[in-house]
């Protein structure tokens, strides 16, 4: 009885910590909408191609390298990454590396010490602390931003690790979408990195040398950064804008009630809704958590596909022929209400067609989910769905 009483008290304290933290942070909710910009964008869907380009640009850096990732592993790909950063720091390039505390929890202290000894400035984002320890623990900086010499930027879904270049047999081919930005939009990525760096280190990066003059490119786009709570409405607005077609790609599909209602409303007014998710799961329960939503959407006429070629990790939304979103946001409650995210909204028909072509290629290697399949789920699968539904806000 004493043990049970202690467990109940601990759970009650965790619940209270979570609710008080949520109340406190709701008052600090923030949405940073950067101006519409013109830049040249390169679109990557393959980790090998991305990192070949990414490492080549880092090698050419002469002034500074600013990097933020959610996950950085300690495998052979990561070692190449660390060695390259050390080399640049030793050459006199200012290197700042910011990683999420939970996402990159496995980084050894010895490794971090060696990075700092080589001249790299290293910091953890969203490191939990009191008060509201458990609530802070549940909030993540999920952004992936790189800025090189203030002139070249990267943003998207890839992290640093062997699975992202298809070298993990558990996942096979890794499908993700990432952008390289050259042009005036890079200044906004730099500004967002500076904001995140200051939050993590309480140190400002304000020198003009980090913000060189930038030329306009050919593609109209806009960055929007969120720290929970305000992203839900942005996605609802996009769904409501769709007149003919809406495509959603995400590794996780756990929408809020309001977002779900917006999707059902879009279907009711004749919008073709296509959803692409992975067949495999990389986290416990996230796959099962999506099925109750899938059932309602399938009944309403949505088309749902599961990518079987490897693991689908892209985060994208395409609205008709006019606009698409590529960024770090998953289509789930964690991204909507907890994580720090950044998205790039692209308003260019030619680029949208390029994204749609990549999606069509991924759909060709996916299987449709049907109501008949859903009805034949086993008792074990239904049980996992029930548990997943209870945990959906934290998955």
DOBARO-959237 format. One record per residue: residue in three letters; x, y, z of N, C-alpha, C in turn. Coordinates in steps of 0.1 Angstrom, whole numbers, plus 5000, padded with zeros to 4 digits. Each point is the difference from the previous one (the first is absolute). Layout:
# residues N
AlaXYZXYZXYZ ...
//
This chain:
# residues 395
Unk500849885000499250125000500950135000 Unk501149995008500850125000500650034986 Unk500549894994500650014986498950064991 Unk498849955000498950054992499750155002 Unk500150035013499750145004501150094994 Unk501349965001501150084995499950024985 Unk499649894993499850004985498950104997 Unk498950005007498950094997500450155002 Unk500850025011500550145003500950044989 Unk500949924996500950044989499350034987 Unk499049914997499250034987499350135002 Unk499450035011499350125003500950124998 Unk501249995005500950114999500550034986 Unk500249894992500350014986498950074993 Unk498749955003498950064993499850155003 Unk500250045013500050145004501150084993 Unk501249945000501150074993499750034986 Unk499449904993499750014986498950114998 Unk499050005007498950094999500450145003 Unk500850025011500450135003501050064990 Unk500949914995500950044989499350044988 Unk499049924996499250034988499350145002 Unk499450035012499450125002501050124999 Unk501249985006501050105000500550034986 Unk500249904992500550024986499050054990 Unk498749975003499050054991500050165000 Unk500450065011500050145001501350054992 Unk500949924997501250044993500049954986 Unk498949954995500049944987500450114989 Unk500749944990500750094991499949954986 Unk499750084990500049974986500850114993 Unk501149964994500850104993499849984985 Unk499450104994499750004986501050094993 Unk500949944992501050084993499350054987 Unk500650114994499450054988500149914988 Unk499250014990500149924988501350044993 Unk500849904996501350034994500149934986 Unk501150044993500349944988501449935001 Unk500149874998501349935001500049894989 Unk501249954998500149884991500049885010 Unk499149914997499849885008500449874993 Unk500849925006500349864995499249905009 Unk499549904994499149915007500749865000 Unk500249955012500649875002499149905006 Unk500049884995499149895005500849885004 Unk501350004998500949895003501250055009 Unk500249935011501050045009501450004995 Unk500349904991501449994995500350134991 Unk499050044992500250124992500050125009 Unk499250015010499950125008501450015007 Unk500549905007501250015008501250024992 Unk500049954987501150034991500150154998 Unk498950064997499950154998500350075013 Unk499449965011500150065013501450015005 Unk500749884999501450005005500950084991 Unk499750004987500850084991499950155003 Unk498850055003499850145004500750035013 Unk499949915009500750025013501550014998 Unk500649924991501450004998500450144994 Unk499150074993500350134994499850115009 Unk499549985012499750115009501350075004 Unk499950145001501250085003499850085012 Unk498750035004499850095012499349935011 Unk498849944998499349935011499149894995 Unk499749915009499049894997499149995012 Unk498750024998499049995010499149884997 Unk499949915010499349874998499149975011 Unk498749974997499149955010499349874994 Unk500149895008499349884997499349955012 Unk498949934997499349935011500849885004 Unk500449924990500749875004501450004993 Unk501049985008501449974994500449875007 Unk500349904992500449875005501549995002 Unk500549885004501449985002500649894991 Unk499449984989500449904990501150054991 Unk500349934989501050044991499750134992 Unk498750014997499650134993500250125009 Unk499649985012500250115010501450035002 Unk500949905001501450025002500650084988 Unk499649984988500450084989499650155002 Unk498850015005499450145002500850075011 Unk500349935011500850065011501450034996 Unk500649914992501450034996500150124991 Unk499050014991500050114991499850145008 Unk499150005010499850125008501350035007 Unk500749905006501250025007501150064991 Unk500149954988500950054990499850154997 Unk498750034998499750144997500350095012 Unk499749965012500250085012501550025001 Unk500849904997501550015002500650094989 Unk499250024989500450094989499750145004 Unk499350025011499650145004498650044996 Unk499249914995498550024997499349995013 Unk499150105003499249995012498949904998 Unk500049905009499049894999499149995012 Unk498750014998499149995011499149884997 Unk499949905010499249884998499050005011 Unk498750004996498949995010499149884997 Unk499849915010499249884998499049995011 Unk498949934998499049995010500549905011 Unk499650035012500549925011499549865000 Unk498749984997499449875000500449934987 Unk499850074988500349934987501449954999 Unk501050085006501449964999500649965014 Unk499149935008500449975013501249915001 Unk500249914990501149905001501450054997 Unk500150134997501450054997500949995012 Unk501149934999500949985012500650145004 Unk500350015013500650125006501450014994 Unk500749894998501350014994500050064986 Unk499049964992499950064987499850155001 Unk499050045008499750145002501350085004 Unk500749945009501250075005501050014989 Unk500149904991501050014989499650114990 Unk498650014998499550114991500450135005 Unk499850025013500350135006501550035000 Unk500849905002501550025000500550044986 Unk499349954990500450044986499550144996 Unk499250065009499650144998498550014996 Unk499349895000498550014996499250045013 Unk499150094998499150045010498849915000 Unk499849925010499049905001498950035011 Unk498849984997498950025010498849914997 Unk499349975011498849924999498850105000 Unk499049974992498850084999498949935009 Unk499250075007498949955008500549905010 Unk501050035007500549925011499050015011 Unk499549905005498950015011500650055013 Unk499250085007500450055013498750035008 Unk500250035013498950045008499850154999 Unk498750055002498849925002499549944987 Unk499049925001499349934989501049904993 Unk500849935008501049914994499449904990 Unk498949945003499549894991499350064988 Unk499450125002499450074988501150044991 Unk501150065005501150044992500749884993 Unk500049895007500649884994499249964988 Unk498750035000499249954989500050104988 Unk500650125002500150104989501349984993 Unk500050004987501249984992500250114990 Unk501350034998500350084988500349914988 Unk499049994992499949914989500550064987 Unk500550125001500450074987501349944995 Unk500350014987501249964994500550124991 Unk500950075005500550124992501550004999 Unk500550034988501450034999500250124992 Unk500950095004500450124993501550004998 Unk500550024988501450004997500450144995 Unk500850075007500550134996498950104998 Unk498849975005498950094999499450014986 Unk500549914991499650004986499349884995 Unk500249895007499449874996499349945012 Unk498849954997499249955011499449864997 Unk499749925010499349874998498949995011 Unk498949944996498949975009499249884994 Unk499549925009499249894996499949895010 Unk499949874996499749895009501149925004 Unk501250014992501149915003500750045013 Unk500549905008500950025011501449944996 Unk500949995010501349944997500149865006 Unk500249904991500149865004499949914988 Unk500449885002500149914989498749964994 Unk498950005008498749964994499550104990 Unk500550135001499650114991500649994986 Unk501049914999500649974987499749864996 Unk499049945006499649864996500949895004 Unk500950025011500949905004499549925012 Unk498850025005499549925011499149904994 Unk500349875001499249894994498650005006 Unk499850055012498750005006499050084992 Unk500550114994499150094993500249994984 Unk501149974996500349994985500150154995 Unk499450024988500050134994499350105009 Unk500650115002499450115008499650114991 Unk498750034999499450104992499750125009 Unk500650124996499850125007500150114990 Unk499550125004500150124992500850115007 Unk500950064993500950105006500250114989 Unk500250125005500350114991501450065002 Unk500650054989501150085001499650144995 Unk500350105007499650144997501250084997 Unk500050074989501050104997499250134996 Unk500250115007499350124997499650075013 Unk499050094999499750095011499349925012 Unk499449884997499449935011501049945010 Unk501350004996501049945010500150095012 Unk499850134998500050095012499049975010 Unk498849954996499049965010500449875007 Unk500649914993500549885007501150035010 Unk500850104996501150055010499350065012 Unk499050084998499450075011499349895009 Unk499449904995499449905008501049925008 Unk501249974993501049935008500550095011 Unk500250124998500450105011499050005011 Unk498750004997499049995011500149875008 Unk500249894993500149875007501349995008 Unk501150064994501349995007499950095013 Unk499350114999499950095012499249935011 Unk498949944996499149935009500849895008 Unk500949934992500749895006501250045008 Unk500650114996501350045007500050135007 Unk498950084998499950145005501150094994 Unk500449964988501150084994499450054986 Unk500250134997499450054988501150004989 Unk499549984988500850004987499550124992 Unk500650125001499450124995500950074989 Unk501249954999501050074991499550004985 Unk500250114993499550014986500749904991 Unk501249965004500749914992499349864998 Unk499149975008499249884998498850024991 Unk499850124996498850044991500550074988 Unk500849944991500550074988498850034990 Unk500350104991498950034990499749884991 Unk498749984997499649884993499250044988 Unk500149934989499350034988498749925000 Unk499050064992498749934998500249884991 Unk499349895002500049894992498749994991 Unk499749894996498849984990498849945006 Unk500149955012498849935006499550075012 Unk498750035000499450075011499749905012 Unk500450045012499849915011499950085013 Unk499749945011499850065013500349905011 Unk500850045010500249925012499150045011 Unk499549905007499250025012500549915011 Unk500450055011500549935011498950005012 Unk499849885006499050005011500649925011 Unk499550035012500449945013498849945006 Unk499249934993498849935005498850094999 Unk498849945000498750075002499550074987 Unk500950074993499550094989500149934987 Unk500649894999500249934987498749934996 Unk499249965009498749934997499250094991 Unk499850135003499250094992500550024987 Unk501450014999500650014986499649894991 Unk500149885005499749884992498550004997 Unk499150045009498650004997499750104989 Unk500750125000499850104990500549944986 Unk501149935000500449944987498949904995 Unk499549925009499049904996498850074994 Unk499650105006498850084996500250074986 Unk501350034997500350064987499949914988 Unk500149875003500049904989498750004993 Unk500150014987498750004991499949864993 Unk501149944995499949884993500749885006 Unk501250035005500949895005500850045012 Unk500149915009500950025012500849875001 Unk501350015001500949895002500850025013 Unk500049905009500750015013501049885000 Unk501250035003501049905002500650015014 Unk500049905008500550015014500449865005 Unk501049985008500349875006499049975011 Unk499450105006499049985011498750084997 Unk498949935002498750074997499149995012 Unk500150105009499250015012499450145001 Unk499050044991499550145000499250035012 Unk499950135003499150045011498549994995 Unk499150025008498649994997499650114989 Unk500650125003499750114990500649984987 Unk501249944999500649974987499249894993 Unk499749905008499249894994498750054994 Unk499350095007498750054995500250084988 Unk501250074999500350084987500249904989 Unk500649895002500249904989498749944996 Unk499249975009498749944997499150104992 Unk500150135004499350104993500550024986 Unk501349994998500650014987499549884991 Unk499949885005499549894993498550024996 Unk499350065009498550024998499850104989 Unk500950094998499850104989500749964987 Unk500549884999500449944988501550014998 Unk500850035010501550014998500549865001 Unk500949974990500749875001501150005010 Unk499949925010500949995011500949884999 Unk501350014999500949894999501050015011 Unk500149895008500949995011501049894998 Unk501350045002501149904998500849995014 Unk500049885005500749975012500949874998 Unk500949975009500849884999499249875004 Unk500449894994499549875005500749965012 Unk501350025001500749975012499850115011 Unk500449965012499950105011501450015006 Unk500450125004501350025007499950035014 Unk498750015005499850025014498849925005 Unk500049965013498949925005498750075000 Unk499049944995498650045000499650114990 Unk500950074994499650114991499349954987 Unk500349884996499349944988498649975004 Unk499849945011498649965004499250135004 Unk500650105004499350125004499350074989 Unk500449974987499450064989498749944995 Unk499949875003498949924994498650055003 Unk499750055012498650055002499750124991 Unk501050084997499850124991499949954986 Unk500849904996499949944987498649954997 Unk499449935009498749944998499050114996 Unk499950115008499150114997500350064986 Unk501250024997500450064988499749914988 Unk500349875001499649914989498549994998 Unk499350005010498550014998499550124993 Unk500850115002499650134994500550014986 Unk500949914995500550004987501450044998 Unk500850005010501450044999500849884994 Unk501150034994500949904995501249995009 Unk500349895006501149985009501049894995 Unk501250045000501049914995501149985010 Unk500649875000501149975010501249964992 Unk501150085001501249984993500749885005 Unk500349904991500649885004501449984996 Unk500650094992501349984994501150015011 Unk499750085010501050025011499250075011 Unk500650125004499350085010499750144995 Unk498750045001499650134995500050105012 Unk500950104999500250105011499750144996 Unk499650024987499850144995498850065007 Unk500150145001499050085006499650104990 Unk498849984993499650094989498550015000 Unk499650114994498650024997499950084987 Unk499249954990499850074988498650044998 Unk499850134997498650054999499850044985 Unk499249924993499750024986501350014992 Unk500150104991501250014992500850125004 Unk499650075011500650135003500950015011 Unk500049915010500750015012500449875006 Unk501249995006500349885007500950045012 Unk500049915010500750025012501049885001 Unk501350045003501049915003500750055012 Unk500149925010500750045013500249895009 Unk499850035013500449905011498749955007 Unk498950054996498749975008499449874995 Unk499849915010499349884998498550035001 Unk499149924994498650025001499449945012 Unk500550055012499649945013499950105011 Unk499449965011499850105011501350055006 Unk501049915000501350055006500550124992 Unk500049994987500550124992499050125001 Unk498749975001499150115001500150075013 Unk500249935012499850065013501250005009 Unk501149934996501149995009501450044994 Unk500349954988501350024994500250144995 Unk501350044999500450124992500349954986 Unk499350064991500049954986500350124991 Unk500449974987500150114990499649944987 Unk499250074993499549964987500350104989 Unk500249954988500250094988498849984991 Unk499250114999498850004991500550064986 Unk499849924990500550034987498950044990 Unk500050124994499050044992500550024985 Unk500249884994500650004987499549874993 Unk499350024989499349894993501049904995 Unk501150044995501049914994500749915011 Unk500250075012500649925011499049915006 Unk498750045001499049915005499949884991 Unk500150024987499949884991501249915002 Unk501250055004501149925003499849925012 Unk499350065010499749925013499049904997 Unk499050034992498949914997500649884992 Unk500950024991500749894993500749905009 Unk500650065011500749915010499049925007 Unk498850075004499049935007499449884991 Unk499850034987499549904991500949885000 Unk501350034999501049895000499949925013 Unk499750065011499949935013498749935001 Unk498950054994498849935000500049884992 Unk500950004990500149884991500649885008 Unk500750035011500649905008499349995014 Unk498750024999499250005012498749914998 Unk499549955010498749924999498950085006 Unk498849994993498850075005499549935013 Unk499650085009499349955012498550004997 Unk499349895002498649994997499249975013 Unk498750034999499149975011500049855003 Unk500149924990499949865002501249955008 Unk501250064997501249965008499850055015 Unk499550125001499850065014499049915008 Unk499049954994499049915007500549875004 Unk501149954993500649875003501150015010 Unk500250115007501150015010499849895011 Unk501149955005499949905011499750075013 Unk499649925010499750055013501250065007 Unk501249954997501250065005500250144994 Unk499850014987500250134994499050105005 Unk498749965003499050095005500450045014 Unk500649915008500450035014501150115000 Unk500949984990501150104999499550144996 Unk498950004992499450134996499450075012 Unk499349925008499450065012501050065009 Unk501149935002501150065008500650134994 Unk500249994986500550114993499150125001 Unk498749984999499150115001500250085013 Unk500249935011500250065013501250085001 Unk501149954993501350075000500250094989 Unk499050024991500350074987500550145002 Unk499750075011500550145001501550015003 Unk500649885004501450005004500949924990 Unk499449944990500749914991500950084991 
//
